[in-house]
Amino acid sequence: MLSLDAPMSSDSPSLLHELGKCDLNLSGAIDRISLHRAIQTLPAGYKKIFGLHEVHGDQHREIAELLHCSIGTSKSQLGRAKPLLRN
């Protein structure tokens, strides 16, 4: 049993238990897990380009050189990956 009026700890008597309060750390962790799972469902090429562009911050020119493809291919695969992630 937990008293809602009791302090959370003796070190901080002014802080009362806040049950039901939104935990931003937990919400962020759930969002990261959901995003990770969504990325894993992408086709291999989309996943690689999404990671290079959105996660690592590479530009399309750099991705094209790295993957030996055209800049247009890099842009189009990223453009196709984003709606799949939104769904």
Backbone as XML, in Angstrom:
<?xml version="1.0"?>
<chain id="A" units="angstrom">
  <residue number="1" name="MET">
    <atom name="N" x="0.834" y="-1.167" z="0.000"/>
    <atom name="CA" x="0.000" y="0.000" z="0.000"/>
    <atom name="C" x="0.885" y="1.240" z="0.000"/>
  </residue>
  <residue number="2" name="LEU">
    <atom name="N" x="0.457" y="2.282" z="-0.716"/>
    <atom name="CA" x="1.252" y="3.478" z="-0.872"/>
    <atom name="C" x="0.417" y="4.693" z="-0.521"/>
  </residue>
  <residue number="3" name="SER">
    <atom name="N" x="0.935" y="5.536" z="0.342"/>
    <atom name="CA" x="0.231" y="6.759" z="0.708"/>
    <atom name="C" x="0.532" y="7.835" z="-0.321"/>
  </residue>
  <residue number="4" name="LEU">
    <atom name="N" x="-0.511" y="8.474" z="-0.830"/>
    <atom name="CA" x="-0.316" y="9.546" z="-1.803"/>
    <atom name="C" x="0.184" y="10.829" z="-1.145"/>
  </residue>
  <residue number="5" name="ASP">
    <atom name="N" x="0.040" y="10.920" z="0.169"/>
    <atom name="CA" x="0.468" y="12.114" z="0.894"/>
    <atom name="C" x="1.887" y="11.995" z="1.440"/>
  </residue>
  <residue number="6" name="ALA">
    <atom name="N" x="2.430" y="10.798" z="1.429"/>
    <atom name="CA" x="3.777" y="10.583" z="1.965"/>
    <atom name="C" x="4.822" y="11.060" z="0.957"/>
  </residue>
  <residue number="7" name="PRO">
    <atom name="N" x="5.927" y="11.613" z="1.436"/>
    <atom name="CA" x="6.999" y="12.027" z="0.514"/>
    <atom name="C" x="7.592" y="10.810" z="-0.193"/>
  </residue>
  <residue number="8" name="MET">
    <atom name="N" x="8.127" y="11.052" z="-1.380"/>
    <atom name="CA" x="8.738" y="9.968" z="-2.150"/>
    <atom name="C" x="9.960" y="9.416" z="-1.422"/>
  </residue>
  <residue number="9" name="SER">
    <atom name="N" x="10.698" y="10.291" z="-0.765"/>
    <atom name="CA" x="11.861" y="9.844" z="0.004"/>
    <atom name="C" x="12.110" y="10.838" z="1.125"/>
  </residue>
  <residue number="10" name="SER">
    <atom name="N" x="12.915" y="10.424" z="2.077"/>
    <atom name="CA" x="13.221" y="11.328" z="3.187"/>
    <atom name="C" x="14.159" y="12.443" z="2.737"/>
  </residue>
  <residue number="11" name="ASP">
    <atom name="N" x="14.863" y="12.230" z="1.615"/>
    <atom name="CA" x="15.779" y="13.246" z="1.098"/>
    <atom name="C" x="15.045" y="14.422" z="0.461"/>
  </residue>
  <residue number="12" name="SER">
    <atom name="N" x="13.859" y="14.161" z="-0.047"/>
    <atom name="CA" x="13.100" y="15.224" z="-0.715"/>
    <atom name="C" x="11.670" y="15.228" z="-0.203"/>
  </residue>
  <residue number="13" name="PRO">
    <atom name="N" x="11.455" y="15.744" z="1.004"/>
    <atom name="CA" x="10.126" y="15.677" z="1.612"/>
    <atom name="C" x="9.061" y="16.485" z="0.884"/>
  </residue>
  <residue number="14" name="SER">
    <atom name="N" x="9.475" y="17.394" z="0.016"/>
    <atom name="CA" x="8.467" y="18.204" z="-0.674"/>
    <atom name="C" x="7.883" y="17.499" z="-1.892"/>
  </residue>
  <residue number="15" name="LEU">
    <atom name="N" x="8.541" y="16.461" z="-2.365"/>
    <atom name="CA" x="8.065" y="15.744" z="-3.542"/>
    <atom name="C" x="7.125" y="14.632" z="-3.128"/>
  </residue>
  <residue number="16" name="LEU">
    <atom name="N" x="5.873" y="14.751" z="-3.498"/>
    <atom name="CA" x="4.892" y="13.718" z="-3.193"/>
    <atom name="C" x="4.808" y="12.744" z="-4.354"/>
  </residue>
  <residue number="17" name="HIS">
    <atom name="N" x="4.324" y="11.549" z="-4.096"/>
    <atom name="CA" x="4.128" y="10.563" z="-5.153"/>
    <atom name="C" x="3.144" y="11.112" z="-6.184"/>
  </residue>
  <residue number="18" name="GLU">
    <atom name="N" x="3.477" y="10.958" z="-7.419"/>
    <atom name="CA" x="2.605" y="11.439" z="-8.486"/>
    <atom name="C" x="2.191" y="10.253" z="-9.350"/>
  </residue>
  <residue number="19" name="LEU">
    <atom name="N" x="1.267" y="9.483" z="-8.868"/>
    <atom name="CA" x="0.795" y="8.323" z="-9.609"/>
    <atom name="C" x="-0.056" y="8.778" z="-10.775"/>
  </residue>
  <residue number="20" name="GLY">
    <atom name="N" x="0.083" y="8.117" z="-11.893"/>
    <atom name="CA" x="-0.703" y="8.452" z="-13.070"/>
    <atom name="C" x="-0.098" y="9.559" z="-13.904"/>
  </residue>
  <residue number="21" name="LYS">
    <atom name="N" x="1.006" y="10.124" z="-13.453"/>
    <atom name="CA" x="1.662" y="11.189" z="-14.211"/>
    <atom name="C" x="2.377" y="10.563" z="-15.405"/>
  </residue>
  <residue number="22" name="CYS">
    <atom name="N" x="2.351" y="11.250" z="-16.511"/>
    <atom name="CA" x="3.005" y="10.761" z="-17.728"/>
    <atom name="C" x="4.515" y="10.693" z="-17.508"/>
  </residue>
  <residue number="23" name="ASP">
    <atom name="N" x="5.099" y="9.559" z="-17.803"/>
    <atom name="CA" x="6.537" y="9.365" z="-17.665"/>
    <atom name="C" x="7.178" y="9.606" z="-19.033"/>
  </residue>
  <residue number="24" name="LEU">
    <atom name="N" x="7.830" y="10.759" z="-19.195"/>
    <atom name="CA" x="8.405" y="11.115" z="-20.493"/>
    <atom name="C" x="9.527" y="10.171" z="-20.900"/>
  </residue>
  <residue number="25" name="ASN">
    <atom name="N" x="10.281" y="9.667" z="-19.934"/>
    <atom name="CA" x="11.338" y="8.708" z="-20.268"/>
    <atom name="C" x="10.755" y="7.434" z="-20.841"/>
  </residue>
  <residue number="26" name="LEU">
    <atom name="N" x="9.675" y="6.958" z="-20.243"/>
    <atom name="CA" x="9.025" y="5.743" z="-20.719"/>
    <atom name="C" x="8.393" y="5.972" z="-22.088"/>
  </residue>
  <residue number="27" name="SER">
    <atom name="N" x="7.738" y="7.108" z="-22.269"/>
    <atom name="CA" x="7.124" y="7.420" z="-23.560"/>
    <atom name="C" x="8.177" y="7.466" z="-24.657"/>
  </residue>
  <residue number="28" name="GLY">
    <atom name="N" x="9.316" y="8.077" z="-24.358"/>
    <atom name="CA" x="10.398" y="8.144" z="-25.336"/>
    <atom name="C" x="10.948" y="6.776" z="-25.680"/>
  </residue>
  <residue number="29" name="ALA">
    <atom name="N" x="11.057" y="5.907" z="-24.685"/>
    <atom name="CA" x="11.561" y="4.554" z="-24.918"/>
    <atom name="C" x="10.600" y="3.773" z="-25.801"/>
  </residue>
  <residue number="30" name="ILE">
    <atom name="N" x="9.312" y="3.931" z="-25.557"/>
    <atom name="CA" x="8.313" y="3.231" z="-26.372"/>
    <atom name="C" x="8.360" y="3.731" z="-27.806"/>
  </residue>
  <residue number="31" name="ASP">
    <atom name="N" x="8.517" y="5.045" z="-27.995"/>
    <atom name="CA" x="8.636" y="5.600" z="-29.348"/>
    <atom name="C" x="9.869" y="5.057" z="-30.064"/>
  </residue>
  <residue number="32" name="ARG">
    <atom name="N" x="11.000" y="4.965" z="-29.342"/>
    <atom name="CA" x="12.223" y="4.448" z="-29.958"/>
    <atom name="C" x="12.065" y="2.984" z="-30.349"/>
  </residue>
  <residue number="33" name="ILE">
    <atom name="N" x="11.404" y="2.196" z="-29.506"/>
    <atom name="CA" x="11.177" y="0.781" z="-29.821"/>
    <atom name="C" x="10.281" y="0.660" z="-31.049"/>
  </residue>
  <residue number="34" name="SER">
    <atom name="N" x="9.226" y="1.461" z="-31.104"/>
    <atom name="CA" x="8.308" y="1.430" z="-32.253"/>
    <atom name="C" x="9.024" y="1.817" z="-33.533"/>
  </residue>
  <residue number="35" name="LEU">
    <atom name="N" x="9.855" y="2.858" z="-33.459"/>
    <atom name="CA" x="10.600" y="3.291" z="-34.642"/>
    <atom name="C" x="11.585" y="2.222" z="-35.079"/>
  </residue>
  <residue number="36" name="HIS">
    <atom name="N" x="12.285" y="1.631" z="-34.126"/>
    <atom name="CA" x="13.244" y="0.569" z="-34.454"/>
    <atom name="C" x="12.544" y="-0.596" z="-35.159"/>
  </residue>
  <residue number="37" name="ARG">
    <atom name="N" x="11.399" y="-0.987" z="-34.638"/>
    <atom name="CA" x="10.646" y="-2.091" z="-35.264"/>
    <atom name="C" x="10.188" y="-1.723" z="-36.670"/>
  </residue>
  <residue number="38" name="ALA">
    <atom name="N" x="9.742" y="-0.493" z="-36.838"/>
    <atom name="CA" x="9.295" y="-0.051" z="-38.163"/>
    <atom name="C" x="10.454" y="-0.041" z="-39.153"/>
  </residue>
  <residue number="39" name="ILE">
    <atom name="N" x="11.610" y="0.417" z="-38.717"/>
    <atom name="CA" x="12.787" y="0.436" z="-39.597"/>
    <atom name="C" x="13.162" y="-0.981" z="-40.009"/>
  </residue>
  <residue number="40" name="GLN">
    <atom name="N" x="13.057" y="-1.933" z="-39.096"/>
    <atom name="CA" x="13.414" y="-3.320" z="-39.402"/>
    <atom name="C" x="12.510" y="-3.936" z="-40.475"/>
  </residue>
  <residue number="41" name="THR">
    <atom name="N" x="11.312" y="-3.390" z="-40.663"/>
    <atom name="CA" x="10.401" y="-3.933" z="-41.673"/>
    <atom name="C" x="10.677" y="-3.389" z="-43.074"/>
  </residue>
  <residue number="42" name="LEU">
    <atom name="N" x="11.529" y="-2.361" z="-43.173"/>
    <atom name="CA" x="11.824" y="-1.774" z="-44.483"/>
    <atom name="C" x="12.633" y="-2.741" z="-45.337"/>
  </residue>
  <residue number="43" name="PRO">
    <atom name="N" x="12.452" y="-2.668" z="-46.659"/>
    <atom name="CA" x="13.343" y="-3.421" z="-47.544"/>
    <atom name="C" x="14.796" y="-2.987" z="-47.315"/>
  </residue>
  <residue number="44" name="ALA">
    <atom name="N" x="15.732" y="-3.866" z="-47.593"/>
    <atom name="CA" x="17.146" y="-3.641" z="-47.267"/>
    <atom name="C" x="17.688" y="-2.315" z="-47.809"/>
  </residue>
  <residue number="45" name="GLY">
    <atom name="N" x="17.413" y="-1.994" z="-49.055"/>
    <atom name="CA" x="17.919" y="-0.753" z="-49.643"/>
    <atom name="C" x="17.342" y="0.481" z="-48.975"/>
  </residue>
  <residue number="46" name="TYR">
    <atom name="N" x="16.061" y="0.457" z="-48.713"/>
    <atom name="CA" x="15.408" y="1.577" z="-48.036"/>
    <atom name="C" x="16.003" y="1.759" z="-46.641"/>
  </residue>
  <residue number="47" name="LYS">
    <atom name="N" x="16.176" y="0.638" z="-45.955"/>
    <atom name="CA" x="16.685" y="0.664" z="-44.583"/>
    <atom name="C" x="18.097" y="1.267" z="-44.544"/>
  </residue>
  <residue number="48" name="LYS">
    <atom name="N" x="18.932" y="0.842" z="-45.483"/>
    <atom name="CA" x="20.316" y="1.319" z="-45.513"/>
    <atom name="C" x="20.359" y="2.823" z="-45.784"/>
  </residue>
  <residue number="49" name="ILE">
    <atom name="N" x="19.598" y="3.280" z="-46.775"/>
    <atom name="CA" x="19.603" y="4.700" z="-47.124"/>
    <atom name="C" x="18.956" y="5.530" z="-46.017"/>
  </residue>
  <residue number="50" name="PHE">
    <atom name="N" x="17.882" y="5.039" z="-45.417"/>
    <atom name="CA" x="17.256" y="5.752" z="-44.311"/>
    <atom name="C" x="18.256" y="5.928" z="-43.165"/>
  </residue>
  <residue number="51" name="GLY">
    <atom name="N" x="18.957" y="4.862" z="-42.838"/>
    <atom name="CA" x="19.944" y="4.932" z="-41.759"/>
    <atom name="C" x="21.062" y="5.911" z="-42.053"/>
  </residue>
  <residue number="52" name="LEU">
    <atom name="N" x="21.567" y="5.858" z="-43.263"/>
    <atom name="CA" x="22.660" y="6.761" z="-43.618"/>
    <atom name="C" x="22.217" y="8.218" z="-43.618"/>
  </residue>
  <residue number="53" name="HIS">
    <atom name="N" x="21.026" y="8.486" z="-44.152"/>
    <atom name="CA" x="20.565" y="9.872" z="-44.271"/>
    <atom name="C" x="19.995" y="10.410" z="-42.966"/>
  </residue>
  <residue number="54" name="GLU">
    <atom name="N" x="19.049" y="9.692" z="-42.377"/>
    <atom name="CA" x="18.317" y="10.210" z="-41.217"/>
    <atom name="C" x="19.034" y="9.975" z="-39.891"/>
  </residue>
  <residue number="55" name="VAL">
    <atom name="N" x="19.776" y="8.892" z="-39.789"/>
    <atom name="CA" x="20.437" y="8.584" z="-38.525"/>
    <atom name="C" x="21.868" y="9.132" z="-38.501"/>
  </residue>
  <residue number="56" name="HIS">
    <atom name="N" x="22.624" y="8.852" z="-39.560"/>
    <atom name="CA" x="24.026" y="9.272" z="-39.597"/>
    <atom name="C" x="24.203" y="10.688" z="-40.150"/>
  </residue>
  <residue number="57" name="GLY">
    <atom name="N" x="23.188" y="11.213" z="-40.837"/>
    <atom name="CA" x="23.255" y="12.577" z="-41.352"/>
    <atom name="C" x="23.996" y="12.740" z="-42.659"/>
  </residue>
  <residue number="58" name="ASP">
    <atom name="N" x="24.215" y="11.636" z="-43.376"/>
    <atom name="CA" x="24.894" y="11.735" z="-44.676"/>
    <atom name="C" x="23.996" y="12.408" z="-45.703"/>
  </residue>
  <residue number="59" name="GLN">
    <atom name="N" x="24.620" y="13.135" z="-46.613"/>
    <atom name="CA" x="23.896" y="13.766" z="-47.715"/>
    <atom name="C" x="23.734" y="12.754" z="-48.851"/>
  </residue>
  <residue number="60" name="HIS">
    <atom name="N" x="22.799" y="13.024" z="-49.757"/>
    <atom name="CA" x="22.526" y="12.075" z="-50.849"/>
    <atom name="C" x="23.756" y="11.849" z="-51.723"/>
  </residue>
  <residue number="61" name="ARG">
    <atom name="N" x="24.565" y="12.883" z="-51.928"/>
    <atom name="CA" x="25.777" y="12.724" z="-52.723"/>
    <atom name="C" x="26.722" y="11.719" z="-52.062"/>
  </residue>
  <residue number="62" name="GLU">
    <atom name="N" x="26.869" y="11.827" z="-50.747"/>
    <atom name="CA" x="27.735" y="10.905" z="-50.012"/>
    <atom name="C" x="27.190" y="9.477" z="-50.041"/>
  </residue>
  <residue number="63" name="ILE">
    <atom name="N" x="25.890" y="9.350" z="-49.902"/>
    <atom name="CA" x="25.256" y="8.022" z="-49.941"/>
    <atom name="C" x="25.449" y="7.391" z="-51.313"/>
  </residue>
  <residue number="64" name="ALA">
    <atom name="N" x="25.266" y="8.190" z="-52.354"/>
    <atom name="CA" x="25.424" y="7.684" z="-53.723"/>
    <atom name="C" x="26.851" y="7.175" z="-53.946"/>
  </residue>
  <residue number="65" name="GLU">
    <atom name="N" x="27.825" y="7.913" z="-53.476"/>
    <atom name="CA" x="29.219" y="7.484" z="-53.627"/>
    <atom name="C" x="29.488" y="6.209" z="-52.817"/>
  </residue>
  <residue number="66" name="LEU">
    <atom name="N" x="28.982" y="6.166" z="-51.607"/>
    <atom name="CA" x="29.213" y="5.025" z="-50.723"/>
    <atom name="C" x="28.569" y="3.746" z="-51.256"/>
  </residue>
  <residue number="67" name="LEU">
    <atom name="N" x="27.341" y="3.875" z="-51.772"/>
    <atom name="CA" x="26.593" y="2.702" z="-52.226"/>
    <atom name="C" x="26.693" y="2.456" z="-53.726"/>
  </residue>
  <residue number="68" name="HIS">
    <atom name="N" x="27.464" y="3.287" z="-54.399"/>
    <atom name="CA" x="27.640" y="3.155" z="-55.854"/>
    <atom name="C" x="26.297" y="3.180" z="-56.586"/>
  </residue>
  <residue number="69" name="CYS">
    <atom name="N" x="25.507" y="4.206" z="-56.263"/>
    <atom name="CA" x="24.223" y="4.389" z="-56.935"/>
    <atom name="C" x="24.094" y="5.867" z="-57.286"/>
  </residue>
  <residue number="70" name="SER">
    <atom name="N" x="23.026" y="6.215" z="-57.953"/>
    <atom name="CA" x="22.831" y="7.616" z="-58.312"/>
    <atom name="C" x="22.224" y="8.395" z="-57.146"/>
  </residue>
  <residue number="71" name="ILE">
    <atom name="N" x="22.373" y="9.699" z="-57.193"/>
    <atom name="CA" x="21.757" y="10.555" z="-56.185"/>
    <atom name="C" x="20.237" y="10.403" z="-56.246"/>
  </residue>
  <residue number="72" name="GLY">
    <atom name="N" x="19.700" y="10.267" z="-57.451"/>
    <atom name="CA" x="18.262" y="10.076" z="-57.627"/>
    <atom name="C" x="17.759" y="8.812" z="-56.950"/>
  </residue>
  <residue number="73" name="THR">
    <atom name="N" x="18.551" y="7.740" z="-57.032"/>
    <atom name="CA" x="18.177" y="6.490" z="-56.371"/>
    <atom name="C" x="18.138" y="6.679" z="-54.858"/>
  </residue>
  <residue number="74" name="SER">
    <atom name="N" x="19.137" y="7.380" z="-54.342"/>
    <atom name="CA" x="19.175" y="7.645" z="-52.909"/>
    <atom name="C" x="17.939" y="8.439" z="-52.473"/>
  </residue>
  <residue number="75" name="LYS">
    <atom name="N" x="17.624" y="9.478" z="-53.221"/>
    <atom name="CA" x="16.467" y="10.312" z="-52.881"/>
    <atom name="C" x="15.157" y="9.542" z="-52.997"/>
  </residue>
  <residue number="76" name="SER">
    <atom name="N" x="15.018" y="8.773" z="-54.062"/>
    <atom name="CA" x="13.745" y="8.072" z="-54.260"/>
    <atom name="C" x="13.540" y="6.966" z="-53.226"/>
  </residue>
  <residue number="77" name="GLN">
    <atom name="N" x="14.597" y="6.254" z="-52.864"/>
    <atom name="CA" x="14.441" y="5.199" z="-51.867"/>
    <atom name="C" x="14.142" y="5.779" z="-50.492"/>
  </residue>
  <residue number="78" name="LEU">
    <atom name="N" x="14.738" y="6.931" z="-50.172"/>
    <atom name="CA" x="14.413" y="7.586" z="-48.910"/>
    <atom name="C" x="12.962" y="8.066" z="-48.942"/>
  </residue>
  <residue number="79" name="GLY">
    <atom name="N" x="12.561" y="8.617" z="-50.083"/>
    <atom name="CA" x="11.182" y="9.091" z="-50.224"/>
    <atom name="C" x="10.159" y="7.972" z="-50.120"/>
  </residue>
  <residue number="80" name="ARG">
    <atom name="N" x="10.509" y="6.789" z="-50.553"/>
    <atom name="CA" x="9.600" y="5.638" z="-50.451"/>
    <atom name="C" x="9.622" y="5.028" z="-49.049"/>
  </residue>
  <residue number="81" name="ALA">
    <atom name="N" x="10.738" y="5.162" z="-48.352"/>
    <atom name="CA" x="10.854" y="4.585" z="-47.007"/>
    <atom name="C" x="10.005" y="5.359" z="-45.994"/>
  </residue>
  <residue number="82" name="LYS">
    <atom name="N" x="9.970" y="6.672" z="-46.111"/>
    <atom name="CA" x="9.286" y="7.483" z="-45.102"/>
    <atom name="C" x="7.785" y="7.176" z="-44.968"/>
  </residue>
  <residue number="83" name="PRO">
    <atom name="N" x="7.037" y="7.058" z="-46.071"/>
    <atom name="CA" x="5.617" y="6.703" z="-45.897"/>
    <atom name="C" x="5.410" y="5.305" z="-45.285"/>
  </residue>
  <residue number="84" name="LEU">
    <atom name="N" x="6.309" y="4.396" z="-45.594"/>
    <atom name="CA" x="6.212" y="3.056" z="-44.999"/>
    <atom name="C" x="6.406" y="3.129" z="-43.489"/>
  </residue>
  <residue number="85" name="LEU">
    <atom name="N" x="7.308" y="3.987" z="-43.047"/>
    <atom name="CA" x="7.534" y="4.138" z="-41.616"/>
    <atom name="C" x="6.334" y="4.819" z="-40.940"/>
  </residue>
  <residue number="86" name="ARG">
    <atom name="N" x="5.743" y="5.774" z="-41.628"/>
    <atom name="CA" x="4.587" y="6.462" z="-41.048"/>
    <atom name="C" x="3.423" y="5.507" z="-40.825"/>
  </residue>
  <residue number="87" name="ASN">
    <atom name="N" x="3.259" y="4.555" z="-41.761"/>
    <atom name="CA" x="2.168" y="3.584" z="-41.628"/>
    <atom name="C" x="2.434" y="2.664" z="-40.474"/>
  </residue>
</chain>
